[in-house]
Structures are given as C-alpha cells and as structure tokens.
Amino acid sequence: MDRVRRHGRNIVFVNYAVGRTDCRSVLVDEEHGGYLAARHLIDLGRRRLVFAGGPDNLHAVNVRRKGAKRATSETRRTVSLR
C-alpha cells in the first residue's frame, strides 16, 4: 500500500474499513442488502424464499440472512425463509 501511494496512486478499499487518512474505503450494508432482496421478492408475491449463501461463518452471509429474516417478519402474509 505504501509503495502504491508513493507512486501517487489513489487507493480505495471495498468492504474493508481502513484506518488511514491517505486511503478511502467503501463499505456495503450487507444487512440492508439482504432485506432489500427479500422485500423485493415478497413485493412480487413470493411466499417461499430460500436463502442461498455460505459459508455460515462469514459475517456478510449472516447479516444478509438477518436482513432477509427482518423482511419476512414485517409482512402480514405468511412468508417462509429457509
């Protein structure tokens, strides 16, 4: 990273919070993404959703699933998430 900066290049990290002032980072709201995906399917009338993600030990997978579960819990219709 220091070598790249010495050459005058800008650095942007994706989904990695960097504690440096000479670099930038872009973070994805994984929970909201899972919510939006499930909400979209529910709004289309889907009632049985399958969450396909893994491995389960990845933080991003778990928070996406959390967002999808939140979307299913907010609907008045019976919607299942597996």
Biopython code that builds the backbone (N, CA, C, O; Angstrom):
import numpy as np
from Bio.PDB.StructureBuilder import StructureBuilder

atoms = [
    (1, "MET", "N", (0.819, -1.166, 0.000)),
    (1, "MET", "CA", (0.000, 0.000, 0.000)),
    (1, "MET", "C", (0.883, 1.257, 0.000)),
    (1, "MET", "O", (0.623, 2.203, -0.743)),
    (2, "ASP", "N", (1.896, 1.259, 0.813)),
    (2, "ASP", "CA", (2.784, 2.426, 0.853)),
    (2, "ASP", "C", (3.488, 2.632, -0.486)),
    (2, "ASP", "O", (3.662, 3.767, -0.929)),
    (3, "ARG", "N", (3.892, 1.542, -1.127)),
    (3, "ARG", "CA", (4.559, 1.643, -2.421)),
    (3, "ARG", "C", (3.625, 2.251, -3.467)),
    (3, "ARG", "O", (4.037, 3.096, -4.262)),
    (4, "VAL", "N", (2.385, 1.822, -3.461)),
    (4, "VAL", "CA", (1.400, 2.366, -4.404)),
    (4, "VAL", "C", (1.180, 3.847, -4.134)),
    (4, "VAL", "O", (1.122, 4.638, -5.075)),
    (5, "ARG", "N", (1.058, 4.236, -2.884)),
    (5, "ARG", "CA", (0.859, 5.645, -2.529)),
    (5, "ARG", "C", (2.075, 6.489, -2.933)),
    (5, "ARG", "O", (1.915, 7.634, -3.355)),
    (6, "ARG", "N", (3.269, 5.941, -2.811)),
    (6, "ARG", "CA", (4.472, 6.692, -3.201)),
    (6, "ARG", "C", (4.466, 7.021, -4.695)),
    (6, "ARG", "O", (5.071, 8.005, -5.120)),
    (7, "HIS", "N", (3.789, 6.202, -5.477)),
    (7, "HIS", "CA", (3.679, 6.454, -6.917)),
    (7, "HIS", "C", (2.533, 7.416, -7.241)),
    (7, "HIS", "O", (2.234, 7.667, -8.408)),
    (8, "GLY", "N", (1.908, 7.941, -6.212)),
    (8, "GLY", "CA", (0.845, 8.919, -6.408)),
    (8, "GLY", "C", (-0.513, 8.320, -6.755)),
    (8, "GLY", "O", (-1.420, 9.036, -7.179)),
    (9, "ARG", "N", (-0.650, 7.038, -6.579)),
    (9, "ARG", "CA", (-1.919, 6.370, -6.895)),
    (9, "ARG", "C", (-2.889, 6.492, -5.721)),
    (9, "ARG", "O", (-2.490, 6.450, -4.557)),
    (10, "ASN", "N", (-4.157, 6.643, -6.051)),
    (10, "ASN", "CA", (-5.199, 6.631, -5.027)),
    (10, "ASN", "C", (-5.586, 5.190, -4.739)),
    (10, "ASN", "O", (-5.547, 4.336, -5.624)),
    (11, "ILE", "N", (-5.959, 4.929, -3.492)),
    (11, "ILE", "CA", (-6.358, 3.589, -3.083)),
    (11, "ILE", "C", (-7.744, 3.652, -2.468)),
    (11, "ILE", "O", (-8.013, 4.471, -1.590)),
    (12, "VAL", "N", (-8.617, 2.776, -2.939)),
    (12, "VAL", "CA", (-9.952, 2.644, -2.363)),
    (12, "VAL", "C", (-10.160, 1.176, -2.015)),
    (12, "VAL", "O", (-10.051, 0.308, -2.881)),
    (13, "PHE", "N", (-10.458, 0.902, -0.759)),
    (13, "PHE", "CA", (-10.750, -0.451, -0.294)),
    (13, "PHE", "C", (-12.251, -0.680, -0.360)),
    (13, "PHE", "O", (-13.036, 0.200, -0.008)),
    (14, "VAL", "N", (-12.645, -1.854, -0.808)),
    (14, "VAL", "CA", (-14.059, -2.214, -0.867)),
    (14, "VAL", "C", (-14.339, -3.216, 0.246)),
    (14, "VAL", "O", (-13.708, -4.269, 0.329)),
    (15, "ASN", "N", (-15.300, -2.866, 1.101)),
    (15, "ASN", "CA", (-15.716, -3.691, 2.235)),
    (15, "ASN", "C", (-14.587, -3.945, 3.223)),
    (15, "ASN", "O", (-14.493, -5.021, 3.814)),
    (16, "TYR", "N", (-13.740, -2.952, 3.393)),
    (16, "TYR", "CA", (-12.663, -3.045, 4.365)),
    (16, "TYR", "C", (-12.441, -1.656, 4.936)),
    (16, "TYR", "O", (-12.020, -0.742, 4.227)),
    (17, "ALA", "N", (-12.727, -1.505, 6.216)),
    (17, "ALA", "CA", (-12.536, -0.206, 6.864)),
    (17, "ALA", "C", (-11.050, -0.006, 7.121)),
    (17, "ALA", "O", (-10.417, -0.784, 7.834)),
    (18, "VAL", "N", (-10.517, 1.025, 6.540)),
    (18, "VAL", "CA", (-9.093, 1.301, 6.671)),
    (18, "VAL", "C", (-8.912, 2.488, 7.609)),
    (18, "VAL", "O", (-9.666, 3.458, 7.535)),
    (19, "GLY", "N", (-7.936, 2.416, 8.472)),
    (19, "GLY", "CA", (-7.706, 3.459, 9.456)),
    (19, "GLY", "C", (-6.657, 4.468, 9.028)),
    (19, "GLY", "O", (-5.937, 5.014, 9.864)),
    (20, "ARG", "N", (-6.567, 4.715, 7.738)),
    (20, "ARG", "CA", (-5.560, 5.650, 7.235)),
    (20, "ARG", "C", (-6.261, 6.844, 6.610)),
    (20, "ARG", "O", (-7.357, 6.716, 6.066)),
    (21, "THR", "N", (-5.631, 7.992, 6.691)),
    (21, "THR", "CA", (-6.228, 9.191, 6.096)),
    (21, "THR", "C", (-5.862, 9.353, 4.626)),
    (21, "THR", "O", (-6.478, 10.159, 3.928)),
    (22, "ASP", "N", (-4.873, 8.603, 4.140)),
    (22, "ASP", "CA", (-4.459, 8.738, 2.746)),
    (22, "ASP", "C", (-5.129, 7.704, 1.831)),
    (22, "ASP", "O", (-4.799, 7.622, 0.648)),
    (23, "CYS", "N", (-6.055, 6.927, 2.362)),
    (23, "CYS", "CA", (-6.803, 5.935, 1.590)),
    (23, "CYS", "C", (-8.281, 6.080, 1.924)),
    (23, "CYS", "O", (-8.639, 6.635, 2.963)),
    (24, "ARG", "N", (-9.113, 5.591, 1.063)),
    (24, "ARG", "CA", (-10.554, 5.635, 1.283)),
    (24, "ARG", "C", (-11.091, 4.212, 1.286)),
    (24, "ARG", "O", (-10.438, 3.282, 0.812)),
    (25, "SER", "N", (-12.304, 4.063, 1.835)),
    (25, "SER", "CA", (-12.961, 2.758, 1.807)),
    (25, "SER", "C", (-14.442, 2.943, 1.523)),
    (25, "SER", "O", (-15.043, 3.959, 1.872)),
    (26, "VAL", "N", (-15.010, 1.939, 0.885)),
    (26, "VAL", "CA", (-16.435, 1.885, 0.600)),
    (26, "VAL", "C", (-16.957, 0.639, 1.297)),
    (26, "VAL", "O", (-16.473, -0.466, 1.048)),
    (27, "LEU", "N", (-17.944, 0.815, 2.170)),
    (27, "LEU", "CA", (-18.483, -0.310, 2.925)),
    (27, "LEU", "C", (-19.904, -0.606, 2.466)),
    (27, "LEU", "O", (-20.692, 0.310, 2.228)),
    (28, "VAL", "N", (-20.222, -1.873, 2.346)),
    (28, "VAL", "CA", (-21.542, -2.318, 1.916)),
    (28, "VAL", "C", (-22.378, -2.634, 3.151)),
    (28, "VAL", "O", (-21.899, -3.283, 4.081)),
    (29, "ASP", "N", (-23.624, -2.174, 3.159)),
    (29, "ASP", "CA", (-24.557, -2.509, 4.229)),
    (29, "ASP", "C", (-25.185, -3.851, 3.882)),
    (29, "ASP", "O", (-26.244, -3.904, 3.258)),
    (30, "GLU", "N", (-24.537, -4.922, 4.283)),
    (30, "GLU", "CA", (-24.953, -6.273, 3.922)),
    (30, "GLU", "C", (-26.343, -6.611, 4.461)),
    (30, "GLU", "O", (-27.134, -7.264, 3.780)),
    (31, "GLU", "N", (-26.638, -6.167, 5.676)),
    (31, "GLU", "CA", (-27.939, -6.448, 6.273)),
    (31, "GLU", "C", (-29.053, -5.804, 5.454)),
    (31, "GLU", "O", (-30.085, -6.425, 5.199)),
    (32, "HIS", "N", (-28.842, -4.584, 5.053)),
    (32, "HIS", "CA", (-29.848, -3.878, 4.251)),
    (32, "HIS", "C", (-29.993, -4.525, 2.873)),
    (32, "HIS", "O", (-31.098, -4.587, 2.333)),
    (33, "GLY", "N", (-28.910, -4.998, 2.313)),
    (33, "GLY", "CA", (-28.969, -5.699, 1.031)),
    (33, "GLY", "C", (-29.813, -6.957, 1.105)),
    (33, "GLY", "O", (-30.616, -7.223, 0.211)),
    (34, "GLY", "N", (-29.637, -7.737, 2.173)),
    (34, "GLY", "CA", (-30.460, -8.927, 2.376)),
    (34, "GLY", "C", (-31.919, -8.565, 2.555)),
    (34, "GLY", "O", (-32.809, -9.249, 2.049)),
    (35, "TYR", "N", (-32.155, -7.491, 3.275)),
    (35, "TYR", "CA", (-33.521, -7.007, 3.481)),
    (35, "TYR", "C", (-34.160, -6.602, 2.157)),
    (35, "TYR", "O", (-35.285, -7.004, 1.860)),
    (36, "LEU", "N", (-33.444, -5.805, 1.360)),
    (36, "LEU", "CA", (-33.985, -5.334, 0.089)),
    (36, "LEU", "C", (-34.273, -6.482, -0.879)),
    (36, "LEU", "O", (-35.282, -6.469, -1.585)),
    (37, "ALA", "N", (-33.387, -7.465, -0.907)),
    (37, "ALA", "CA", (-33.593, -8.603, -1.806)),
    (37, "ALA", "C", (-34.852, -9.376, -1.420)),
    (37, "ALA", "O", (-35.677, -9.693, -2.277)),
    (38, "ALA", "N", (-34.999, -9.677, -0.143)),
    (38, "ALA", "CA", (-36.183, -10.412, 0.316)),
    (38, "ALA", "C", (-37.442, -9.574, 0.160)),
    (38, "ALA", "O", (-38.484, -10.085, -0.249)),
    (39, "ARG", "N", (-37.351, -8.295, 0.481)),
    (39, "ARG", "CA", (-38.512, -7.402, 0.364)),
    (39, "ARG", "C", (-38.995, -7.342, -1.082)),
    (39, "ARG", "O", (-40.199, -7.330, -1.335)),
    (40, "HIS", "N", (-38.072, -7.305, -2.017)),
    (40, "HIS", "CA", (-38.417, -7.274, -3.438)),
    (40, "HIS", "C", (-39.198, -8.532, -3.826)),
    (40, "HIS", "O", (-40.227, -8.451, -4.497)),
    (41, "LEU", "N", (-38.705, -9.679, -3.403)),
    (41, "LEU", "CA", (-39.393, -10.939, -3.720)),
    (41, "LEU", "C", (-40.774, -10.994, -3.067)),
    (41, "LEU", "O", (-41.737, -11.446, -3.685)),
    (42, "ILE", "N", (-40.868, -10.541, -1.841)),
    (42, "ILE", "CA", (-42.161, -10.507, -1.146)),
    (42, "ILE", "C", (-43.126, -9.582, -1.879)),
    (42, "ILE", "O", (-44.297, -9.916, -2.055)),
    (43, "ASP", "N", (-42.642, -8.434, -2.299)),
    (43, "ASP", "CA", (-43.487, -7.478, -3.028)),
    (43, "ASP", "C", (-43.955, -8.033, -4.370)),
    (43, "ASP", "O", (-44.995, -7.626, -4.888)),
    (44, "LEU", "N", (-43.183, -8.964, -4.932)),
    (44, "LEU", "CA", (-43.594, -9.624, -6.169)),
    (44, "LEU", "C", (-44.619, -10.731, -5.915)),
    (44, "LEU", "O", (-45.131, -11.339, -6.856)),
    (45, "GLY", "N", (-44.914, -10.987, -4.640)),
    (45, "GLY", "CA", (-45.899, -12.005, -4.290)),
    (45, "GLY", "C", (-45.319, -13.351, -3.913)),
    (45, "GLY", "O", (-46.066, -14.302, -3.681)),
    (46, "ARG", "N", (-44.013, -13.448, -3.846)),
    (46, "ARG", "CA", (-43.386, -14.721, -3.477)),
    (46, "ARG", "C", (-43.632, -14.995, -2.001)),
    (46, "ARG", "O", (-43.561, -14.084, -1.176)),
    (47, "ARG", "N", (-43.921, -16.251, -1.669)),
    (47, "ARG", "CA", (-44.215, -16.614, -0.284)),
    (47, "ARG", "C", (-43.219, -17.600, 0.299)),
    (47, "ARG", "O", (-43.122, -17.732, 1.519)),
    (48, "ARG", "N", (-42.484, -18.289, -0.547)),
    (48, "ARG", "CA", (-41.467, -19.231, -0.068)),
    (48, "ARG", "C", (-40.115, -18.786, -0.607)),
    (48, "ARG", "O", (-39.848, -18.883, -1.805)),
    (49, "LEU", "N", (-39.283, -18.307, 0.273)),
    (49, "LEU", "CA", (-37.969, -17.804, -0.106)),
    (49, "LEU", "C", (-36.897, -18.767, 0.385)),
    (49, "LEU", "O", (-37.029, -19.377, 1.445)),
    (50, "VAL", "N", (-35.856, -18.890, -0.385)),
    (50, "VAL", "CA", (-34.700, -19.696, 0.012)),
    (50, "VAL", "C", (-33.495, -18.776, 0.060)),
    (50, "VAL", "O", (-33.198, -18.068, -0.902)),
    (51, "PHE", "N", (-32.814, -18.795, 1.174)),
    (51, "PHE", "CA", (-31.583, -18.020, 1.310)),
    (51, "PHE", "C", (-30.422, -18.922, 0.920)),
    (51, "PHE", "O", (-30.172, -19.936, 1.572)),
    (52, "ALA", "N", (-29.724, -18.561, -0.125)),
    (52, "ALA", "CA", (-28.571, -19.337, -0.590)),
    (52, "ALA", "C", (-27.321, -18.509, -0.345)),
    (52, "ALA", "O", (-27.079, -17.519, -1.035)),
    (53, "GLY", "N", (-26.547, -18.906, 0.614)),
    (53, "GLY", "CA", (-25.322, -18.188, 0.937)),
    (53, "GLY", "C", (-24.442, -19.072, 1.788)),
    (53, "GLY", "O", (-24.901, -20.058, 2.365)),
    (54, "GLY", "N", (-23.228, -18.730, 1.860)),
    (54, "GLY", "CA", (-22.357, -19.528, 2.710)),
    (54, "GLY", "C", (-20.905, -19.226, 2.411)),
    (54, "GLY", "O", (-20.618, -18.542, 1.429)),
    (55, "PRO", "N", (-20.013, -19.692, 3.191)),
    (55, "PRO", "CA", (-20.251, -20.491, 4.385)),
    (55, "PRO", "C", (-20.818, -19.646, 5.527)),
    (55, "PRO", "O", (-20.694, -18.421, 5.544)),
    (56, "ASP", "N", (-21.435, -20.331, 6.467)),
    (56, "ASP", "CA", (-22.133, -19.649, 7.555)),
    (56, "ASP", "C", (-21.211, -18.883, 8.498)),
    (56, "ASP", "O", (-21.680, -18.032, 9.253)),
    (57, "ASN", "N", (-19.936, -19.162, 8.470)),
    (57, "ASN", "CA", (-19.033, -18.457, 9.381)),
    (57, "ASN", "C", (-18.609, -17.079, 8.843)),
    (57, "ASN", "O", (-17.834, -16.378, 9.493)),
    (58, "LEU", "N", (-19.105, -16.694, 7.679)),
    (58, "LEU", "CA", (-18.796, -15.367, 7.140)),
    (58, "LEU", "C", (-19.788, -14.341, 7.672)),
    (58, "LEU", "O", (-21.001, -14.545, 7.611)),
    (59, "HIS", "N", (-19.274, -13.260, 8.184)),
    (59, "HIS", "CA", (-20.113, -12.206, 8.757)),
    (59, "HIS", "C", (-21.121, -11.675, 7.737)),
    (59, "HIS", "O", (-22.291, -11.484, 8.069)),
    (60, "ALA", "N", (-20.682, -11.438, 6.510)),
    (60, "ALA", "CA", (-21.569, -10.880, 5.487)),
    (60, "ALA", "C", (-22.756, -11.792, 5.224)),
    (60, "ALA", "O", (-23.873, -11.311, 5.037)),
    (61, "VAL", "N", (-22.536, -13.083, 5.206)),
    (61, "VAL", "CA", (-23.624, -14.041, 4.968)),
    (61, "VAL", "C", (-24.631, -13.974, 6.108)),
    (61, "VAL", "O", (-25.838, -13.944, 5.871)),
    (62, "ASN", "N", (-24.148, -13.951, 7.324)),
    (62, "ASN", "CA", (-25.040, -13.926, 8.481)),
    (62, "ASN", "C", (-25.869, -12.654, 8.548)),
    (62, "ASN", "O", (-27.055, -12.717, 8.871)),
    (63, "VAL", "N", (-25.283, -11.510, 8.254)),
    (63, "VAL", "CA", (-26.074, -10.276, 8.338)),
    (63, "VAL", "C", (-27.021, -10.139, 7.152)),
    (63, "VAL", "O", (-28.080, -9.527, 7.294)),
    (64, "ARG", "N", (-26.676, -10.689, 5.980)),
    (64, "ARG", "CA", (-27.641, -10.713, 4.869)),
    (64, "ARG", "C", (-28.854, -11.549, 5.252)),
    (64, "ARG", "O", (-29.993, -11.154, 5.001)),
    (65, "ARG", "N", (-28.605, -12.706, 5.861)),
    (65, "ARG", "CA", (-29.699, -13.569, 6.311)),
    (65, "ARG", "C", (-30.552, -12.838, 7.343)),
    (65, "ARG", "O", (-31.779, -12.936, 7.319)),
    (66, "LYS", "N", (-29.915, -12.116, 8.237)),
    (66, "LYS", "CA", (-30.644, -11.335, 9.249)),
    (66, "LYS", "C", (-31.569, -10.326, 8.573)),
    (66, "LYS", "O", (-32.716, -10.161, 8.988)),
    (67, "GLY", "N", (-31.078, -9.653, 7.540)),
    (67, "GLY", "CA", (-31.904, -8.694, 6.815)),
    (67, "GLY", "C", (-33.074, -9.352, 6.119)),
    (67, "GLY", "O", (-34.180, -8.812, 6.107)),
    (68, "ALA", "N", (-32.837, -10.523, 5.536)),
    (68, "ALA", "CA", (-33.918, -11.259, 4.872)),
    (68, "ALA", "C", (-34.966, -11.698, 5.885)),
    (68, "ALA", "O", (-36.163, -11.629, 5.607)),
    (69, "LYS", "N", (-34.532, -12.145, 7.047)),
    (69, "LYS", "CA", (-35.472, -12.542, 8.095)),
    (69, "LYS", "C", (-36.303, -11.350, 8.564)),
    (69, "LYS", "O", (-37.497, -11.489, 8.828)),
    (70, "ARG", "N", (-35.680, -10.189, 8.667)),
    (70, "ARG", "CA", (-36.414, -8.993, 9.075)),
    (70, "ARG", "C", (-37.502, -8.664, 8.066)),
    (70, "ARG", "O", (-38.617, -8.308, 8.446)),
    (71, "ALA", "N", (-37.186, -8.782, 6.792)),
    (71, "ALA", "CA", (-38.176, -8.502, 5.747)),
    (71, "ALA", "C", (-39.353, -9.464, 5.837)),
    (71, "ALA", "O", (-40.505, -9.055, 5.694)),
    (72, "THR", "N", (-39.066, -10.745, 6.075)),
    (72, "THR", "CA", (-40.161, -11.717, 6.157)),
    (72, "THR", "C", (-40.998, -11.497, 7.418)),
    (72, "THR", "O", (-42.204, -11.740, 7.407)),
    (73, "SER", "N", (-40.382, -11.049, 8.480)),
    (73, "SER", "CA", (-41.129, -10.835, 9.725)),
    (73, "SER", "C", (-42.031, -9.600, 9.647)),
    (73, "SER", "O", (-42.998, -9.496, 10.401)),
    (74, "GLU", "N", (-41.729, -8.678, 8.755)),
    (74, "GLU", "CA", (-42.527, -7.447, 8.638)),
    (74, "GLU", "C", (-43.786, -7.614, 7.807)),
    (74, "GLU", "O", (-44.671, -6.761, 7.866)),
    (75, "THR", "N", (-43.890, -8.670, 7.047)),
    (75, "THR", "CA", (-45.022, -8.818, 6.154)),
    (75, "THR", "C", (-46.220, -9.439, 6.879)),
    (75, "THR", "O", (-46.058, -10.241, 7.799)),
    (76, "ARG", "N", (-47.392, -9.064, 6.458)),
    (76, "ARG", "CA", (-48.607, -9.605, 7.070)),
    (76, "ARG", "C", (-48.970, -10.963, 6.470)),
    (76, "ARG", "O", (-49.711, -11.738, 7.075)),
    (77, "ARG", "N", (-48.450, -11.241, 5.297)),
    (77, "ARG", "CA", (-48.704, -12.534, 4.660)),
    (77, "ARG", "C", (-47.785, -13.583, 5.269)),
    (77, "ARG", "O", (-46.762, -13.253, 5.868)),
    (78, "THR", "N", (-48.146, -14.810, 5.117)),
    (78, "THR", "CA", (-47.286, -15.897, 5.571)),
    (78, "THR", "C", (-46.178, -16.101, 4.552)),
    (78, "THR", "O", (-46.424, -16.490, 3.410)),
    (79, "VAL", "N", (-44.970, -15.835, 4.981)),
    (79, "VAL", "CA", (-43.790, -15.996, 4.125)),
    (79, "VAL", "C", (-42.777, -16.818, 4.891)),
    (79, "VAL", "O", (-42.492, -16.547, 6.058)),
    (80, "SER", "N", (-42.241, -17.817, 4.232)),
    (80, "SER", "CA", (-41.225, -18.646, 4.885)),
    (80, "SER", "C", (-39.866, -18.391, 4.249)),
    (80, "SER", "O", (-39.744, -18.167, 3.045)),
    (81, "LEU", "N", (-38.855, -18.432, 5.101)),
    (81, "LEU", "CA", (-37.466, -18.274, 4.639)),
    (81, "LEU", "C", (-36.699, -19.487, 5.116)),
    (81, "LEU", "O", (-36.654, -19.783, 6.311)),
    (82, "ARG", "N", (-36.096, -20.187, 4.171)),
    (82, "ARG", "CA", (-35.278, -21.355, 4.521)),
    (82, "ARG", "C", (-33.848, -21.077, 4.189)),
    (82, "ARG", "O", (-32.987, -21.930, 4.404)),
]
sb = StructureBuilder()
sb.init_structure("model")
sb.init_model(0)
sb.init_chain("A")
sb.init_seg("    ")
for serial, (resi, resn, name, xyz) in enumerate(atoms, 1):
    if name == "N":
        sb.init_residue(resn, " ", resi, " ")
    sb.init_atom(name, np.array(xyz, "f"), 0.0, 1.0, " ", f" {name:<3s}", serial, name[0])
structure = sb.get_structure()
